[in-house]
Amino acid sequence: MAQPEPTYIAPRKVILTKENLEYFQQSKTHETIVSSITALNECVVGVKLTDDVPVSPSVRAVLDILDKVENTANSIPPVDNKASRFGNPAFRTFYDKVSDIASDLHKSIPGLPEAAIPEVSVYFTEAWGNRTRIDYGSGMELNFLCWMICLEKLGVLQESDHVALVVKVFWKYIQVMRNLQSTYWLEPAGSHGVWGLDDYHFLPFLWGAAQLRGHKYIRPKSIHDPETTEEFSKYYMYLACIQFINSVKTASLRWHSPMLDDISAVKTWDKVNSGLIKMFLAEVLGKLPVMQHFLFGSLLPWDGPMPAAPTGAPGPEDAHWGHAHAMPDHGGVGQLQNGWGDCCGIPVPSAFAAAQAEAKKPGVRIAGPAIRPVPFD
């Protein structure tokens, strides 16, 4: 007898309260995400970004999609927004364009069921940032991971693609995001960029630490050696991220990235790697301000009771649905649980905007590339 066609559903936000979050942490979907992170983590131990790894037709198709997203960004320059150090409105044009072409982009992936595209493409679209707030954080990065998980669940990607998914696909995604962050001045999601190790990202540090496990010479404290980070940043995500931070911010990591500075005191990459996994569970998958935005569909389902929205609160399509902020004019959903500013209560300018503003001040200019360092000393 023929198997019934699977039913796909549009992903929607469900987590509104601490109780919802606690239920999620015991759920199958949480287990799926953690299993994916650890599987991808273990497969890149000792692997360099430049290694010649097998690239399947499906992985090639995904890389082509990321190239098209990057080309889309390059075709939409930022608007003249000199009066503001916050997100550039041209990002919304980019976001709308990616949303418009998302379905056609997915049709180029071999073996992807067309009926699944409306569900899968939501994670893809939401991986580039928030259209309304023009910000980006580890929750959006999580959407990209979920997109890859969905493609694997649908049989498009295989376990044999795992190494390429990290060092080719995910790293290309990070490169595209650096382009978007610097072009459109995406604000760090949250009031102080707390959920990302570098204002935006988490996973490149986690998987980057896995790459360095067992390295003969490079130790966690090596991030303080400019020659090491410069020479090896093309091979390892962790060092590439440190190099990127140093290109944008001045002073030492101790001042502008104290968490990374603390991590550098750990003796081995094995301990750094295991610690970052625990930190991801606590600070991303375990934080309501992040997970209130998580999207559940048929591939990553919510199997618990559906929570009722508070009376008078905005609906799921509103940018402030479920937000943990003290902004009563936006409905204040989640405010009682979390108090002030853990989500979007206080806009924060991007480091790129701050750097450009500093560069316009009279006096001595800091020499360097187009992205100028931000002074913290």
C-alpha positions in Angstrom: 0.0 0.0 0.0 1.3 3.4 -0.9 2.6 5.6 1.9 0.7 8.8 2.6 2.3 12.0 1.5 3.9 13.8 4.4 2.2 16.9 5.7 4.3 20.0 6.0 3.3 23.0 8.0 4.5 26.6 8.1 6.9 27.0 11.1 5.5 29.2 13.9 6.7 30.5 17.2 5.5 28.7 20.3 7.8 29.4 23.3 6.4 32.3 25.3 7.1 31.4 28.9 9.7 29.8 31.1 7.4 26.7 31.3 7.3 26.4 27.5 11.1 26.7 27.5 11.5 24.0 30.1 9.2 21.7 28.1 11.3 22.3 25.0 14.5 21.4 26.8 13.1 17.9 27.4 11.7 17.5 23.9 12.7 15.5 20.8 13.4 18.6 18.8 15.9 19.8 21.5 17.5 16.4 21.3 17.6 16.6 17.5 19.4 20.0 17.6 21.9 18.9 20.2 22.6 15.7 18.4 23.3 17.6 15.2 25.6 20.1 16.8 27.6 17.3 18.5 27.7 15.1 15.3 29.0 18.0 13.2 31.4 18.9 16.0 33.0 15.5 16.1 33.4 15.2 12.4 35.6 18.3 12.1 38.2 17.5 14.8 41.6 18.2 13.1 40.0 19.3 9.9 41.2 22.6 8.3 39.0 25.0 6.3 41.4 24.5 3.3 41.2 20.6 3.4 40.0 19.0 0.2 36.8 17.4 1.5 34.1 15.6 -0.6 31.4 17.9 -1.9 28.2 16.1 -3.0 25.8 17.5 -5.7 23.5 18.5 -2.9 26.2 20.4 -1.0 27.3 22.1 -4.2 23.7 23.2 -4.8 23.5 24.6 -1.3 26.8 26.5 -1.8 25.4 27.9 -5.1 22.4 29.2 -3.2 24.7 31.0 -0.7 26.6 32.5 -3.6 23.3 33.8 -5.0 22.4 35.3 -1.6 25.8 37.0 -1.5 25.3 38.3 -5.0 21.9 39.7 -4.0 23.5 41.6 -1.1 26.2 43.0 -3.4 23.5 44.2 -5.8 21.7 46.2 -3.0 24.1 48.8 -1.6 23.3 50.5 1.8 21.3 53.7 1.6 22.7 57.1 2.7 22.0 56.9 6.4 24.6 59.3 7.8 22.3 60.5 10.6 22.1 57.0 12.2 24.7 54.6 13.6 22.0 51.8 13.6 20.9 49.3 11.1 20.7 50.4 7.5 17.2 50.3 6.0 18.6 48.8 2.7 18.7 45.5 4.7 15.0 45.3 4.4 15.2 45.5 0.6 17.8 42.6 0.7 15.6 40.6 3.1 12.5 41.0 0.8 14.5 40.0 -2.2 15.8 36.9 -0.6 12.3 36.1 0.6 11.0 36.5 -3.0 13.6 34.2 -4.5 13.8 31.6 -1.7 11.3 29.2 -3.3 13.1 29.2 -6.6 16.5 28.8 -4.9 15.3 25.7 -3.1 14.0 24.2 -6.3 17.6 23.9 -7.4 18.4 21.5 -4.6 18.3 17.9 -6.0 15.9 15.6 -4.2 14.1 18.3 -2.2 10.4 17.6 -2.2 8.6 20.7 -3.6 5.9 20.4 -1.0 8.5 20.9 1.8 9.9 24.1 0.3 7.4 26.5 2.1 8.4 25.0 5.4 12.1 24.7 4.9 12.5 28.1 3.3 11.3 29.9 6.4 14.4 28.7 8.4 16.5 29.8 5.4 14.9 33.3 5.2 15.1 33.9 8.9 18.8 33.0 9.0 19.9 36.3 7.6 18.6 38.7 10.3 15.4 40.3 11.5 13.7 42.5 8.9 12.0 44.9 11.3 14.7 45.5 13.8 17.6 45.1 11.3 19.6 43.0 13.8 21.2 39.6 14.0 22.2 37.2 16.8 22.8 33.6 17.7 19.0 32.8 17.2 19.3 33.6 13.5 22.5 31.5 13.4 20.4 28.7 14.9 17.9 29.1 12.1 20.7 28.3 9.6 21.6 25.2 11.5 17.9 24.2 11.6 17.8 24.7 7.8 20.6 22.2 7.4 18.9 19.8 9.8 15.7 20.0 7.8 17.5 19.2 4.6 19.1 16.2 6.2 15.8 15.0 7.6 14.4 15.2 4.1 17.2 13.0 2.8 18.7 15.8 0.7 21.9 15.9 2.8 23.6 12.8 4.2 25.9 11.9 7.1 28.7 11.7 4.6 28.1 15.5 3.9 28.8 16.5 7.5 32.4 17.6 7.2 31.5 19.7 4.1 28.5 21.2 5.9 30.8 22.7 8.5 33.9 23.7 6.7 32.3 24.6 3.4 28.6 25.4 3.8 28.5 26.9 7.3 31.8 28.7 6.8 30.4 30.2 3.6 27.3 31.3 5.5 29.5 33.1 8.1 31.4 34.9 5.3 28.1 36.0 3.8 26.9 37.2 7.3 30.1 39.2 7.8 29.3 40.9 4.5 25.7 41.7 5.6 26.9 42.8 9.1 29.4 45.2 7.7 27.3 46.4 4.8 24.0 47.0 6.6 25.4 47.6 10.1 23.2 44.9 11.6 22.7 45.5 15.3 23.6 42.8 17.8 20.3 41.1 18.7 19.5 41.7 22.3 20.3 44.7 24.4 24.1 44.0 24.7 25.0 41.2 22.3 25.3 38.8 25.2 24.2 35.7 23.4 27.1 35.8 20.9 30.7 35.5 21.7 31.5 38.2 19.2 28.2 40.2 19.3 26.7 37.9 16.6 28.0 34.3 16.5 28.5 31.3 18.6 28.8 28.2 16.4 32.0 29.1 14.6 33.8 29.3 17.9 32.3 25.9 19.0 33.1 24.0 15.9 36.3 26.0 15.5 37.5 24.7 18.8 36.8 21.2 17.6 39.0 21.8 14.6 41.9 22.6 16.9 41.5 19.7 19.3 44.8 17.9 19.5 46.8 20.5 17.6 50.5 20.1 18.3 51.4 23.8 18.7 48.3 26.1 18.8 46.9 26.4 22.3 43.9 28.4 23.5 46.2 31.2 24.8 47.6 31.5 21.2 44.7 33.8 20.3 46.7 36.6 22.0 49.6 36.2 19.5 48.8 38.3 16.4 51.2 36.3 14.2 49.5 33.0 15.1 46.0 34.4 14.4 47.1 36.0 11.2 48.9 32.9 9.9 46.4 30.3 10.9 43.1 32.1 10.5 42.7 30.8 7.0 42.7 27.2 8.4 40.6 27.4 11.6 37.3 29.1 12.3 38.1 30.0 15.8 41.2 31.9 14.9 39.5 33.5 11.9 36.8 34.9 14.3 39.5 36.2 16.6 41.2 37.8 13.6 37.9 39.4 12.5 37.3 40.8 16.0 40.8 42.3 16.1 40.2 43.9 12.7 37.1 45.7 14.0 38.0 46.5 17.7 41.1 47.9 19.2 42.6 47.4 22.7 42.9 43.8 24.0 40.4 41.0 24.1 40.3 41.5 27.9 38.5 44.7 27.4 36.1 44.2 24.5 35.7 40.4 24.6 36.2 39.3 28.2 34.5 36.0 27.7 36.9 35.0 24.9 39.8 36.3 27.1 38.7 34.0 30.0 38.3 31.0 27.6 41.9 31.5 26.5 43.1 30.6 30.0 41.7 27.0 29.5 44.6 24.6 29.0 43.3 22.4 26.1 41.0 22.8 23.1 39.2 19.7 24.3 38.1 21.5 27.4 37.3 24.7 25.4 35.2 22.6 23.0 33.2 20.7 25.7 32.8 24.0 27.6 31.3 25.8 24.6 28.9 23.0 24.0 27.6 23.3 27.6 27.5 27.1 27.2 25.5 26.8 24.0 22.9 24.6 25.8 22.7 27.2 28.6 23.1 30.5 26.8 21.3 29.8 23.5 19.0 26.8 23.8 18.3 27.6 27.4 17.6 31.3 27.2 14.0 32.5 26.7 15.0 35.8 24.9 16.6 33.6 22.2 14.3 30.6 22.1 11.1 32.7 22.1 11.9 33.2 18.4 12.4 29.6 17.6 10.2 28.2 14.8 8.5 24.8 15.0 7.1 23.0 12.0 6.6 19.4 11.0 10.3 18.6 10.6 11.3 20.2 14.0 7.9 19.8 15.8 6.5 21.1 19.0 4.7 18.2 20.6 3.5 20.0 23.8 0.4 21.9 24.6 0.0 25.1 22.6 0.3 28.2 24.9 -2.4 30.9 24.8 -1.2 34.4 23.8 -1.7 37.0 26.6 -4.7 39.2 26.1 -4.0 42.2 24.0 -0.6 40.9 22.9 0.7 41.1 19.3 0.3 38.1 17.1 3.0 35.7 15.9 3.7 37.8 12.8 4.5 40.8 14.9 8.2 41.5 15.4 7.7 41.8 19.1 5.8 38.5 19.5 6.9 36.8 22.7 9.7 39.3 23.4 11.1 39.6 26.9 11.3 43.4 27.1 9.8 46.3 29.1 8.1 48.0 26.2 4.4 48.2 27.0 3.6 49.9 23.8 4.5 46.7 22.0 2.4 44.5 24.2 5.1 43.5 26.8 4.8 39.8 26.1 7.2 38.0 28.4 8.1 41.1 30.3 7.0 39.7 33.7 9.3 36.7 33.2 12.4 38.6 32.2 12.3 42.3 33.0 14.3 44.9 31.1 16.2 44.7 27.9 17.2 41.1 27.3 15.7 41.2 23.8 15.2 44.4 21.9 14.5 47.1 24.5 17.7 49.0 23.9 19.0 49.3 20.3 22.8 48.9 20.1 24.8 50.2 17.1 26.9 47.7 15.3 30.7 47.8 15.7 31.0 48.7 12.1 28.8 51.8 12.5 30.8 52.8 15.6 34.1 52.3 13.7 33.0 54.5 10.8 31.8 57.2 13.2 35.2 57.2 14.9 37.0 57.4 11.6 35.2 60.7 10.8 36.5 62.4 13.9 39.3 64.9 13.3 42.8 64.0 14.2 45.1 61.0 13.7 43.5 58.1 11.7 44.0 54.5 12.6 45.7 52.8 9.7 44.3 49.6 8.3 41.7 48.0 6.1 38.4 49.4 5.1 36.8 48.2 8.4 38.4 50.5 10.9 39.0 49.3 14.5 36.7 50.6 17.3 38.7 52.3 20.1 38.0 50.9 23.6 41.0 52.2 25.4 
